[in-house]
């Protein structure tokens, strides 16, 4: 709401300091101010503005992880998250917004210091109820919204931010409401009583549906008189907000009060199903919960979030903290009871998804668990910090294996599993499963030494406990690790034993189905394409009836590798493209990186070094985001170097570097489209430099400008904005380019642009 002076102050502070902290009481609008300023400054930061919501983070060790996620980094390596973030931002010009730092103040201060020391182009805006205390920090107190002084004329109410906010929020629940001569004095007095604090004003404004402004004012004045014996000036701003929230709480029904308190155990967002399961009972039926959800949403206690087909809700940090205080007041152990019910719900959800993951709902389960990430963190934190609950933490962290690995949160999984294993060292089925899963995760991080150590511990413990399935998985992943590390003859016997044990048990899970992929890779590196194909056929027979795609796609990738090793790039492309389509459907970013990488090699081997080089450039960017290329496998890295060398030799150093740069600038959808495109017709030999032989293009000057923007990954709308033409004109230019060049897709334009030294 306006905030002109406050915004100007923040911009001036950012011009002088690289860390600016917005401080103020809860509800004063720190987050909104930070968002507004960062949006207005976005063009000053070529590498973007990135918002980190920390209210949902409870473990200080996960602050760097939250920042990595905000930067869209899905690094799978064993490096700690701080190192990953530092390496990424070191040469970037970007703005990082750390929101709600007060409960993680030391972790935020330490991370901000490290990042600012190592990234000269970085600026940080933090919001907190107290400064971070970092050298060079510029502190900007966030004032309340402007309100008219007592007895001040109200002829121009729009000049006061608090009055404007009240009018807008009141009109949202009562469309006929407007500020007019009859109600302006009462609204002005109300906003003064509420100190111009936005959250307090919003909570009061929603009451105009049932009360007049005068009635709202009278009720609030009564509450302040109880607090201050009538001396309004004695109320600090934090007590003003508390009084406003108290009043909102008292105006709720009993069911709404109970639900408000119980919903406070959720972190981040939640949906109706989870609320009904966790919060019903002890005085609330499921129907009570549903009706109370409606009431709390109408009263602005809950905020509906537009996020996919399932309605989801969230609480502001201040509102959630108030609910937790009310829950604690119920009696000793009440807060723990409802946290345990929250944990039980997400444990059940994780175990259900684990049981169903080898079926048709893989994409749905990955998306669901990504949405529940803050709640999973909260449930795991409860397990690992509550006496007697650590073994349940092992259960939960292992049930989430697919989320850690298929969902792209490998390092995060390692964090929780390492903590749980360190806290519960007694032999148990839960520990043996956690050991082989952590070993598998270490393998995915390229940490072969750590992987083999953990997997050997798992094998020994499984044998001691008589846990046949755990022993099977330990053998399987030891064998897989050996194959990846160029020891196929050592890994094959273990994989053969694991495969035989899986066949004998008949209990095929998604991790178990990966045995076909690992065994096919052993065959691939040994040049045994026939065995690799036989393994693929068996995997297809098992996966197809189940609707399983994730494990099957990894087997297809290995079979593609086998055909590539055998010198049959076209056959390789068939299998790798099939794998890539599945990876795209599941948003498996690590799998996408592997597929695009191999398709780049295929293109080079198939006589299309231009496309191969563009894809190699794209993979460099993808690996930067997801982690160590090819899990650090020595034989695969050697083959990667071989493909790059062949492309460089075919194209020349200058053109090769140009194509790499082109690929690095492409968006993921465009990269996938190019990778899946049919092989192009044989590409003409590279032309000599323009200064030696002028190039004649069939395109007009304007069409060449449009082609350059298409090659940069711009949409028609963005092209229109860049060239200051209408969108329809941009669309017509693109159609003409496709027609003149005989192409059918934008990715062909991009590839041709790169292949011809920025000319079509």
C-alpha atoms as one frame of an Amber mdcrd trajectory, in Angstrom:
protein
   0.000   0.000   0.000   1.979   2.984  -1.232   5.059   2.809   0.999   6.835
   5.313  -1.232   9.193   6.593   1.450   9.891   3.119   2.824  10.624   1.737
  -0.643  12.894   4.662  -1.436  14.753   4.088   1.824  15.354   0.418   1.039
  16.558   1.211  -2.486  18.967   3.821  -1.131  20.245   1.358   1.459  20.854
  -1.281  -1.237  22.821   1.261  -3.245  25.204   1.678  -0.292  25.220  -1.769
   1.353  25.121  -5.327   0.058  23.076  -6.583   3.020  19.923  -4.720   3.996
  17.730  -6.022   6.818  14.143  -4.853   7.149  13.210  -4.984  10.829   9.898
  -4.453  12.572   7.193  -6.103  14.631   5.211  -9.021  13.278   2.518  -8.022
  10.830   4.011  -4.623   9.991   4.559  -5.579   6.345   8.261  -6.454   6.138
   7.692  -9.278   3.666   5.431  -7.260   1.396   7.877  -4.381   1.358  10.769
  -6.710   0.506   8.782  -8.338  -2.293   7.729  -4.995  -3.747  11.212  -3.493
  -3.684  12.823  -6.612  -5.145  10.246  -6.693  -7.935  10.916  -3.070  -8.813
  14.685  -3.733  -8.864  14.537  -6.982 -10.827  15.994  -5.491 -14.020  19.125
  -4.463 -12.128  19.989  -8.111 -11.450  20.661 -10.100 -14.652  20.717 -13.400
 -12.753  17.383 -12.775 -11.098  15.688 -12.070  -7.805  15.231 -15.142  -5.596
  12.865 -15.298  -2.619  13.620 -17.678   0.282  10.678 -18.300   2.619  12.184
 -19.310   5.969   9.046 -19.319   8.129   8.552 -22.998   7.297  12.153 -23.957
   8.210  12.814 -25.018  11.812  16.228 -26.716  11.568  19.017 -24.087  11.253
  21.102 -26.600   9.296  18.509 -26.502   6.508  18.761 -22.756   5.829  21.365
 -23.304   3.046  19.139 -26.069   1.643  16.203 -23.650   1.465  18.387 -21.128
  -0.358  19.563 -23.797  -2.814  15.950 -24.665  -3.573  15.066 -21.011  -4.148
  17.956 -20.832  -6.626  16.579 -23.942  -8.366  19.737 -25.900  -7.525  19.164
 -29.644  -7.331  22.769 -30.636  -6.738  22.969 -34.340  -5.901  26.592 -34.457
  -4.785  27.982 -35.012  -1.303  29.011 -31.351  -1.076  27.249 -29.424   1.667
  24.518 -27.024   0.602  26.513 -23.929   1.583  29.331 -24.914  -0.779  26.856
 -25.581  -3.577  25.227 -22.180  -3.133  28.573 -20.356  -2.853  29.864 -21.960
  -6.054  26.705 -21.009  -7.904  26.432 -17.360  -6.816  30.174 -16.618  -6.953
  30.025 -15.025 -10.415  26.341 -14.065 -10.453  24.622 -10.711 -10.157  21.489
 -11.512  -8.229  19.318 -10.390  -5.338  18.531 -12.859  -2.571  15.591 -12.180
  -0.254  15.757 -14.045   3.088  12.282 -13.749   4.596  11.462 -14.324   8.296
  14.962 -14.795   9.710  14.232 -14.135  13.395  13.942 -17.771  14.546  17.079
 -18.743  12.580  19.065 -15.592  13.200  22.526 -17.150  13.700  22.231 -19.513
  10.727  21.037 -16.672   8.484  23.823 -14.382   9.660  26.486 -17.029   9.053
  25.193 -17.888   5.587  24.792 -14.248   4.558  28.358 -13.513   5.652  29.764
 -16.468   3.704  27.830 -15.632   0.554  28.683 -11.942   0.571  32.396 -12.648
   1.055  32.466 -15.054  -1.889  30.029 -13.400  -4.303  30.839  -9.757  -5.098
  27.788  -9.399  -7.368  25.337 -10.553  -4.697  22.907  -8.356  -2.769  20.847
  -9.668   0.160  17.617  -8.301   1.596  16.576  -9.933   4.884  13.385  -9.493
   6.888  13.488 -10.097  10.619  12.242  -8.844  13.958  15.883  -8.150  14.858
  19.045  -7.334  12.875  21.321 -10.161  11.740  24.306  -8.481  13.375  26.566
  -8.921  10.350  29.371  -6.425   9.597  28.309  -4.024   6.876  24.608  -4.682
   7.457  22.292  -1.741   6.780  19.216  -1.900   9.033  15.980  -0.387   7.744
  13.177  -0.176  10.313   9.825  -0.805   8.621   7.297   1.777   9.805   3.572
   1.153  10.058   1.277   2.471   7.349   0.575   6.186   7.495  -2.494   7.219
   9.504  -4.124  10.635   9.997  -3.450  12.408  13.259  -6.342  13.044  15.634
  -8.568  15.919  14.493  -6.770  16.057  11.134  -9.076  16.825   8.167 -10.046
  13.718   6.187 -10.864  15.351   2.861  -8.209  13.236   1.048  -8.258   9.817
   2.753  -6.329   8.167  -0.104  -3.145   9.913   1.075  -3.167   7.669   4.153
  -1.957   4.136   3.490  -3.783   2.596   6.453  -7.163   3.951   5.366  -6.613
   2.769   1.800  -5.743  -0.739   3.022  -8.810  -0.881   5.263 -11.073   0.189
   2.406  -9.632  -2.373  -0.010  -9.798  -5.280   2.444 -13.288  -4.347   3.627
 -14.522  -4.153   0.032 -13.238  -7.685  -0.573 -15.722  -9.097   1.961 -18.414
  -6.425   1.548 -18.261  -5.044  -2.015 -20.554  -2.117  -1.260 -18.156  -0.736
   1.366 -16.455   2.572   0.553 -14.833   5.313   2.573 -17.246   8.212   2.861
 -17.844  11.197   5.080 -19.987   9.214   7.492 -17.436   6.489   8.295 -14.055
   8.162   7.701 -13.606   9.406  11.282 -14.316   5.944  12.700 -11.987   4.237
  10.200  -9.260   6.787  10.927  -9.615   6.279  14.674  -9.616   2.508  14.224
  -6.405   2.637  12.185  -4.793   4.848  14.838  -5.784   2.373  17.563  -4.177
  -0.367  15.468  -0.979   1.679  15.015  -1.212   1.369  11.235  -0.069  -2.273
  11.446  -1.259  -3.923   8.194  -2.051  -7.361   9.622  -4.079  -5.865  12.481
  -5.975  -3.650  10.032  -6.740  -6.597   7.754  -8.054  -8.681  10.654 -10.358
  -5.829  11.638 -11.482  -5.035   8.092 -12.911  -8.500   7.437 -15.440  -7.817
  10.224 -17.396  -5.275   8.166 -19.361  -8.201   6.793 -21.203  -8.464  10.135
 -20.335  -5.281  12.073 -20.282  -1.581  11.334 -16.984   0.271  11.605 -18.238
   1.927  14.792 -19.038  -1.472  16.336 -15.600  -2.801  15.424 -14.006   0.291
  16.923 -15.981   0.054  20.166 -15.044  -3.604  20.667 -11.373  -2.958  20.034
 -11.343   0.065  22.343 -12.756  -2.100  25.124  -9.939  -4.587  24.641  -7.245
  -1.891  24.775  -8.775  -0.451  27.940  -8.330  -3.884  29.542  -4.678  -3.852
  28.498  -3.825  -0.297  29.495  -6.417   0.955  31.962  -7.442   3.471  29.321
  -4.003   4.887  28.451  -3.651   4.056  24.753  -0.137   5.462  24.580   1.077
   2.745  26.961   0.608  -0.029  24.391   3.762  -1.024  22.453   3.188  -2.035
  18.860   3.721  -5.740  19.494   0.929  -5.594  22.097  -1.263  -3.751  19.593
  -0.982  -6.700  17.229  -1.504  -9.192  20.048  -4.666  -7.350  21.064  -5.960
  -7.394  17.488  -5.226 -11.104  17.099  -6.741 -11.836  20.536  -9.892 -10.045
  19.473 -10.065 -12.003  16.203  -9.622 -15.205  18.202 -12.430 -14.321  20.605
 -14.817 -13.589  17.741 -14.232 -17.075  16.318 -16.570 -19.934  17.140 -15.303
 -22.582  19.538 -14.693 -24.948  16.622 -12.739 -22.266  14.762 -10.588 -21.579
  17.822  -9.774 -25.256  18.224  -8.929 -25.620  14.551  -6.800 -22.454  14.538
  -4.687 -23.847  17.368  -4.418 -27.343  15.893  -3.580 -26.132  12.375  -0.569
 -24.330  13.835   1.357 -27.632  13.878   1.456 -27.598  10.069   4.447 -25.995
   8.374   3.973 -24.197   5.092   0.875 -25.222   3.175  -1.702 -27.939   3.894
  -4.903 -29.282   2.354  -8.339 -30.200   3.677  -7.626 -33.951   3.794  -4.594
 -33.503   6.025  -6.417 -31.062   8.309  -9.407 -33.392   8.678  -7.128 -36.326
   9.542  -4.825 -34.480  11.937  -7.236 -32.074  13.607 -10.555 -33.945  13.891
 -11.481 -35.587  17.189 -11.443 -34.375  20.790 -14.352 -32.006  20.267 -14.235
 -31.609  16.473 -16.014 -33.817  13.948 -14.935 -33.902  10.293 -17.905 -31.710
   9.421 -16.892 -29.287  12.189 -13.433 -29.107  10.637 -14.839 -28.370   7.189
 -17.119 -25.602   8.448 -14.362 -24.135  10.626 -11.993 -24.082   7.626 -14.544
 -21.966   5.769 -14.925 -19.644   8.749 -11.193 -19.193   9.292 -10.675 -18.493
   5.589 -13.437 -15.885   5.630 -11.783 -14.253   8.657  -8.336 -14.145   6.954
  -6.821 -16.508   9.530  -6.256 -19.053   6.768  -5.222 -17.999   3.281  -6.139
 -20.142   0.309  -3.210 -20.756  -2.011  -3.805 -21.305  -5.730  -1.631 -24.356
  -6.251  -2.804 -27.152  -8.544  -6.058 -29.102  -8.504  -6.159 -29.516  -4.708
  -7.078 -26.453  -2.651  -4.282 -25.677  -0.220  -4.090 -23.257   2.680  -1.472
 -21.511   4.763  -1.166 -19.353   7.876   0.948 -16.252   8.186   3.866 -16.812
  10.533   2.411 -14.454  13.169  -0.976 -16.192  13.082   0.589 -19.654  13.271
   2.787 -18.674  16.216  -0.281 -17.340  18.039  -2.059 -20.648  17.414   0.859
 -22.584  18.882   0.740 -20.398  21.985  -2.970 -21.107  22.364  -2.355 -24.819
  21.874   0.312 -24.821  24.582  -2.123 -23.104  26.954  -4.538 -26.046  26.692
  -2.373 -28.059  29.063   0.925 -29.822  29.473   1.696 -32.031  26.496  -1.021
 -30.621  24.213   1.462 -29.191  21.728   3.398 -32.479  21.640   0.169 -34.444
  21.161  -0.847 -32.528  18.062   2.695 -32.522  16.677   2.672 -36.307  17.071
  -0.639 -36.537  15.216   0.872 -34.370  12.473   3.898 -36.691  12.311   1.684
 -39.784  12.238  -0.274 -38.427   9.286   2.825 -37.747   7.212   4.407 -41.049
   8.220   1.280 -42.804   6.957   1.329 -40.764   3.764   5.010 -41.563   3.179
   4.523 -45.289   3.753   1.481 -45.354   1.473   3.422 -43.608  -1.284   6.364
 -45.983  -0.765   4.060 -48.987  -1.161   2.411 -47.548  -4.285   5.450 -46.068
  -5.998   6.020 -49.038  -8.318   2.652 -48.234  -9.906   0.915 -45.669 -12.106
   0.873 -42.809  -9.546   4.608 -42.085  -9.558   4.331 -38.556 -10.929   1.453
 -37.770  -8.585   3.358 -38.984  -5.522   6.512 -37.042  -6.410   4.510 -33.833
  -6.911   2.544 -34.412  -3.692   5.642 -34.884  -1.569   7.370 -31.881  -3.112
   4.369 -29.792  -2.060   4.579 -31.237   1.476   8.306 -30.590   1.887   7.996
 -28.201   4.890   5.618 -30.612   6.637   8.021 -33.502   6.033  10.822 -31.440
   7.569   8.623 -30.665  10.579   7.674 -34.331  11.030  11.294 -35.478  10.774
  12.463 -32.765  13.166   9.843 -33.884  15.697  11.079 -37.481  15.429  14.742
 -36.637  15.825  14.306 -34.218  18.736  11.696 -36.076  20.782  12.778 -38.869
  23.162  11.500 -42.260  22.071  10.682 -41.185  18.515  14.039 -41.595  16.758
  13.322 -45.059  15.372  10.123 -43.710  13.898  12.336 -41.081  12.305  14.276
 -43.903  10.641  10.983 -45.316   9.344   9.902 -41.971   7.954  13.238 -41.074
   6.366  13.488 -44.457   4.624   9.852 -44.462   3.473  10.696 -41.225   1.643
  13.410 -42.860  -0.478  11.595 -42.095  -3.752  11.205 -38.443  -2.760  14.909
 -38.124  -1.988  16.086 -39.908  -5.160  13.372 -39.666  -7.830  12.176 -36.287
  -6.565  15.605 -34.675  -6.716  16.411 -34.132  -3.021  19.316 -36.533  -2.561
  21.466 -34.259  -0.405  18.486 -33.440   1.788  17.813 -37.156   2.259  21.440
 -37.715   3.233  21.084 -34.984   5.874  18.097 -36.616   7.577  19.345 -40.197
   7.250  22.795 -39.356   8.608  21.178 -37.639  11.607  18.842 -40.545  12.288
  21.566 -43.185  11.952  23.827 -41.257  14.335  21.051 -41.074  16.949  19.881
 -44.707  16.751  22.809 -47.114  16.559  21.064 -50.251  17.851  20.630 -53.134
  15.358  17.121 -53.118  13.894  15.284 -53.678  10.597  14.820 -49.899  10.401
  18.552 -49.300  10.744  19.534 -51.898   8.157  17.152 -50.359   5.636  18.456
 -46.873   6.407  22.024 -48.093   5.854  21.447 -49.487   2.364  19.338 -46.472
   1.408  22.015 -44.038   2.617  24.576 -46.091   0.706  22.446 -45.804  -2.421
  22.182 -42.044  -1.893  25.965 -41.779  -1.437  26.345 -43.679  -4.729  24.029
 -41.137  -6.420  26.239 -38.369  -5.028  29.330 -39.861  -6.614  30.681 -40.822
  -3.184  31.735 -44.380  -4.035  33.884 -44.841  -0.931  31.121 -43.737   1.414
  28.569 -45.784  -0.499  30.539 -49.020  -0.259  31.194 -48.500   3.463  27.493
 -47.988   4.234  26.391 -50.827   1.975  28.871 -53.243   3.549  27.526 -52.289
   6.992  24.040 -52.963   5.699  25.047 -56.337   4.261  26.619 -57.455   7.539
  23.697 -56.270   9.664  21.139 -57.807   7.288  22.911 -61.154   7.510  23.029
 -60.924  11.319  19.315 -60.078  11.526  18.283 -62.630   8.913  16.716 -59.849
   6.827  16.727 -61.385   3.335  15.275 -58.386   1.491  17.740 -55.950   3.051
  20.570 -58.306   2.110  19.281 -58.391  -1.466  19.278 -54.589  -1.699  22.750
 -54.357  -0.162  24.115 -56.796  -2.753  22.314 -54.958  -5.555  23.691 -51.534
  -4.735  27.203 -52.768  -3.975  27.190 -54.335  -7.437  25.795 -51.175  -9.023
  28.486 -49.039  -7.376  31.226 -51.339  -8.686  29.858 -51.151 -12.235  29.680
 -47.356 -12.166  33.280 -47.246 -10.997  34.598 -49.253 -13.942  34.656 -52.612
 -12.168  31.936 -54.495 -14.076  33.447 -57.923 -13.549  33.354 -57.386  -9.768
  29.858 -55.955  -9.809  28.200 -58.489 -12.130  28.216 -61.502  -9.767  26.608
 -59.422  -7.022  23.978 -58.088  -9.418  23.272 -61.590 -10.705  22.772 -62.819
  -7.141  20.509 -59.878  -6.309  18.494 -60.441  -9.492  18.048 -64.116  -8.661
  16.898 -63.258  -5.144  14.396 -60.695  -6.462  13.021 -63.218  -8.948  12.683
 -65.837  -6.228  10.855 -63.497  -3.847   8.494 -62.094  -6.469   8.278 -58.877
  -4.390   9.125 -56.267  -6.986   9.508 -52.724  -5.667  10.763 -49.724  -7.628
  14.268 -49.975  -6.068  14.262 -53.694  -6.813  13.328 -53.111 -10.451  16.481
 -50.992 -10.793  18.508 -54.210 -10.707  17.711 -54.620 -14.409  19.196 -51.195
 -15.137  22.403 -51.901 -13.221  22.861 -55.337 -14.771  22.154 -53.896 -18.235
  24.858 -51.293 -17.658  27.357 -54.019 -16.835  26.412 -55.676 -20.114  26.677
 -52.353 -21.947  30.220 -51.542 -20.859  31.273 -55.072 -21.809  29.669 -54.729
 -25.255  26.992 -57.370 -24.591  24.014 -55.699 -26.281  22.070 -58.951 -26.515
  22.010 -59.401 -22.723  21.087 -55.747 -22.212  18.106 -56.135 -24.560  16.981
 -59.321 -22.797  17.058 -57.513 -19.455  15.020 -54.641 -20.923  12.375 -57.046
 -22.195  12.074 -58.675 -18.766  11.857 -55.266 -17.083   9.136 -54.197 -19.527
   7.186 -57.372 -18.765   7.248 -56.536 -15.050   6.786 -52.756 -15.285   4.075
 -52.439 -17.929   1.261 -54.173 -15.981   2.086 -52.072 -12.924   2.225 -48.769
 -14.795   5.794 -48.305 -13.516   7.880 -45.790 -15.505  10.710 -44.524 -13.318
  12.812 -47.693 -12.931  11.997 -48.755 -16.501  13.325 -45.468 -17.859  16.680
 -46.117 -16.190  16.856 -49.544 -17.845  16.045 -47.957 -21.212  18.863 -45.470
 -20.678  21.328 -48.302 -20.029  20.183 -50.160 -23.140  20.678 -46.958 -25.129
  24.198 -46.808 -23.724  24.765 -50.392 -24.876  23.746 -49.565 -28.452  25.918
 -46.443 -28.424  28.925 -48.469 -27.237  28.171 -50.949 -30.025  28.368 -48.162
 -32.613  24.619 -48.064 -33.355  23.586 -44.479 -32.531  20.158 -44.670 -34.201
  19.175 -47.704 -32.107  20.559 -45.962 -29.033  18.428 -42.877 -29.711  15.207
 -44.920 -29.783  15.711 -46.187 -26.231  17.132 -42.985 -24.756  14.318 -40.868
 -26.230  11.796 -43.264 -24.701  13.542 -42.847 -21.346  13.641 -39.057 -21.711
   9.897 -38.838 -22.333   9.272 -40.717 -19.093  11.770 -38.550 -17.218  10.039
 -35.440 -18.536   6.622 -36.696 -17.384   8.010 -37.327 -13.891  10.094 -34.116
 -13.812  13.106 -36.280 -12.937  15.789 -33.641 -13.434  18.682 -35.953 -12.745
  17.302 -38.470 -15.245  16.777 -35.695 -17.790  20.447 -34.738 -17.432  21.567
 -38.318 -18.116  19.300 -38.644 -21.158  20.271 -35.339 -22.767  23.935 -36.151
 -22.148  23.722 -39.502 -23.940  21.645 -38.035 -26.786  24.407 -35.461 -27.288
  26.900 -38.301 -27.733  24.464 -40.039 -30.073  24.135 -36.913 -32.235  27.911
 -36.587 -32.549  28.291 -40.267 -33.427  25.439 -40.001 -35.948  27.141 -37.259
 -37.940  25.304 -34.280 -36.430  28.042 -32.531 -34.418  26.139 -29.224 -34.477
  23.189 -30.589 -32.542  25.512 -32.671 -30.394  27.509 -29.616 -29.376  24.376
 -27.611 -28.547  23.148 -30.478 -26.362  26.553 -30.773 -24.709  26.339 -27.086
 -23.845  22.867 -27.636 -22.432  24.080 -30.491 -20.249  26.820 -28.305 -18.789
  24.098 -25.978 -17.509  21.915 -28.863 -16.285  24.774 -30.541 -14.427  25.592
 -27.213 -12.778  22.096 -27.332 -11.256  21.769 -31.041 -10.421  25.281 -32.019
  -9.380  28.293 -34.069 -10.351  28.118 -35.117 -14.021  27.280 -38.801 -14.524
  27.714 -39.556 -10.796  31.456 -39.107 -11.382  31.685 -42.475 -13.182  35.221
 -42.718 -14.670  34.234 -44.742 -17.776  31.268 -42.505 -18.567  33.253 -39.312
 -18.041  35.876 -40.687 -20.429  33.192 -41.328 -23.060  31.852 -37.823 -22.504
  35.300 -36.364 -23.155  35.514 -38.515 -26.283  32.221 -37.158 -27.645  33.292
 -33.575 -26.943  36.632 -34.131 -28.666  34.965 -35.552 -31.785  32.519 -32.637
 -31.954  35.317 -30.095 -31.507  37.373 -31.752 -34.231  34.434 -31.791 -36.646
  33.412 -28.190 -36.046  36.529 -26.333 -35.101  37.217 -24.630 -31.798  35.324
 -21.410 -32.540  32.116 -23.025 -33.733  32.205 -25.678 -31.040  32.434 -23.033
 -28.309  29.629 -21.082 -29.975  27.332 -24.115 -29.910  28.184 -24.851 -26.287
  27.217 -21.304 -25.361  23.998 -21.597 -27.343  23.009 -24.766 -25.509  23.813
 -23.268 -22.117  21.277 -20.489 -22.758  18.378 -22.774 -23.703  15.460 -23.455
 -21.379  14.859 -27.018 -20.215  11.716 -27.488 -22.381  13.636 -26.329 -25.467
  16.564 -28.593 -24.625  14.250 -31.587 -24.319  12.466 -30.669 -27.563  15.798
 -30.482 -29.389  16.982 -33.753 -27.863  13.773 -35.539 -28.908  13.651 -34.023
 -32.410  14.106 -36.343 -35.354  17.697 -36.437 -36.601  18.234 -33.590 -39.028
  19.278 -34.037 -42.626  23.047 -34.181 -43.080  24.438 -30.810 -42.107  26.496
 -28.969 -44.740  30.141 -28.487 -44.017  30.935 -25.439 -41.895  31.204 -22.259
 -43.933  34.281 -20.076 -43.810  34.181 -16.920 -41.702  31.940 -14.131 -42.982
  34.782 -11.751 -43.689  36.248 -14.225 -46.196  32.980 -15.257 -47.863  29.859
 -13.146 -47.444  26.802 -15.146 -46.441  23.524 -14.647 -48.276  20.500 -15.326
 -46.074  16.953 -15.983 -47.306  15.717 -14.007 -44.300  15.108 -10.287 -44.076
  16.961  -8.189 -41.520  13.918  -8.173 -39.218  13.497 -11.950 -39.598  17.141
 -12.449 -38.650  16.527 -10.350 -35.523  13.536 -12.529 -34.681  15.553 -15.701
 -35.357  18.226 -14.519 -32.929  15.605 -14.057 -30.213  14.048 -17.456 -30.971
  17.508 -18.975 -30.626  17.838 -17.237 -27.246  14.737 -19.076 -26.077  12.374
 -16.080 -26.163   8.617 -16.551 -26.517   6.609 -14.655 -29.146   5.412 -12.304
 -26.416   8.993 -11.611 -25.290  10.128 -11.129 -28.907   7.353  -8.603 -29.437
   8.397  -6.685 -26.331  12.090  -6.708 -27.294  11.469  -5.422 -30.831   8.540
  -3.170 -29.856   6.142  -4.883 -32.246   2.791  -6.533 -31.571   2.694 -10.214
 -30.660   0.808 -11.174 -33.825   3.540  -9.578 -35.951   6.159 -11.592 -34.063
   4.165 -14.771 -34.699   4.006 -13.948 -38.424   7.781 -13.424 -38.576   8.360
 -16.816 -36.925   5.999 -18.493 -39.405   7.874 -16.888 -42.331  11.223 -18.051
 -40.931   9.984 -21.633 -40.605   8.590 -21.580 -44.148  11.700 -20.068 -45.755
  14.076 -22.467 -44.013  11.853 -25.523 -44.425  11.681 -26.131 -40.683   8.808
 -27.264 -38.464   9.952 -26.234 -34.976  11.596 -23.360 -33.119  14.338 -25.706
 -31.884  15.456 -26.212 -35.492  15.771 -22.431 -35.850  17.878 -22.330 -32.670
  20.126 -25.157 -33.831  20.569 -23.608 -37.292  21.342 -20.219 -35.785  24.075
 -21.741 -33.642  25.349 -23.977 -36.422  25.842 -21.053 -38.800  27.622 -18.602
 -36.506  24.500 -16.608 -35.623  23.126 -16.486 -39.162  20.244 -18.314 -40.868
